[in-house]
Amino acid sequence: MTIQRFKTNNRMSQAVVANGFVFLAGQVADDTSASVAGQTRQILDKIDTLLAETGCDKARIVQATIWLADHKTFAEMNEVWDAWVPPGHAPARACVESALAFPPYTVEIGVVAAL
């Protein structure tokens, strides 16, 4: 089996293609001063870009995990998420409240897509 890694450093790869799947690392916003909705938009843009680099797109996402720093922002994040997911292509999804790596992050999203 061939494994391709994208945007790799000593710690991690942002995307890995293996066995017909694309695995993305958890994505966070670059501008942490943005609201939860703003951070979510930034993350989804990053996911779109990474998937495109691997020859895939969001309609092929089969699983998503979302971490929120505060569960009270669930509706705000979902408003952006729901507008982004292509109709009829909602992935299996989990969303949990969790302390994120650094306090300015309010959302982190990781996905797995099928090629």
N, C-alpha and C positions, 0 to 999 in steps of 0.2 A: 504494500500500500504506500502510495506517495503522500507525503505530508508537506503542505506549503504553509509558510508563516509570513505574515505581513506586519510591517511596522514593528519589528522585533528589537528589543534591547536585552540587556543582561538579565532583567527580571521577568519580562513577559512579552508576549506578542499581542497586538491589538486584534488580530484575526488569525485563525488557523483553519485551513481547509484539509479535511481528512475523511476518507470513506464516504464521500458524497454529501458531507455536511460542512457548514461554515459555523465555527464557534467564535463569537466575539467576546472579548474581555468586557467587564463592566465599564460602561462609558459614563463619564461625568462632564459637567459643563465647564467651559473655559472661563466664562464670566460668572463668577459666583455671587456677584452683586445682584444678579437677576432674580426675579421671583421664582417660585416653584414652576409656574407655567413657562417662564423664560428659560429656566435651566432645562426643563423637559424638551422644549423646542430645540435647544442647542444639541442635546443628546441625540434626539431623533435625527437631526441633520447629520451628525457624526455617524450614526448607524447606517443611514442611507449611503453615505460616502464610502464607508468600509465595505458594505455589501457590494456596491458597484465595483470596487477595486478587486473583489474576488469573483466577479461575474454573476452576482446574485442580486436580488432586490427584496424589498419588504413583503411582497406578496408570497414569498417563499419561507418566511419565518414560521417555524413550527413550535417554538417555545420561547417565552420571555420571562425574565425575573426582574422585578422592580423593587428597589429598596428605597424607602422614604425615611427621612430623618424624623418626620412627625406625621403620624397617621391622620392628623386633622387636615392635611393637605391632599388627601386622597382624591377628592372631587376636582380640585384644581389641576392635578396631574392628569386625571382621567379625561378631562375636557380636551386637553391637547392630544393625548394618546388616541382617543376615539376619533378625532378628526384626521389623524395620521394613518390609522390602520385601514387598508383598502377593504371596502365592503365585501363580505363573504370570505375574508382571509384572516380572521382573528386567530392568533396562535393560542395554544395552551399557555396559561399565564399564572404566575404567583406574584403577589405584592405583599411585602412585609415592612413593618417599622423596624428600623435598625440604626444604631449609631454608625455613621459613615466614617471613612478614614480621616477626614478633616472637617471641622465644624462648618465651614462655608458651603459645603456641598449639601444640597437638600434632597437630591434624587440621584440614583445610579441605576442604570439599566443594562442588562446583559441579555443577549439573544443567541439562539441557535437556528440556523436556516438550512433548508435542503437545497442542494444545487439542482 
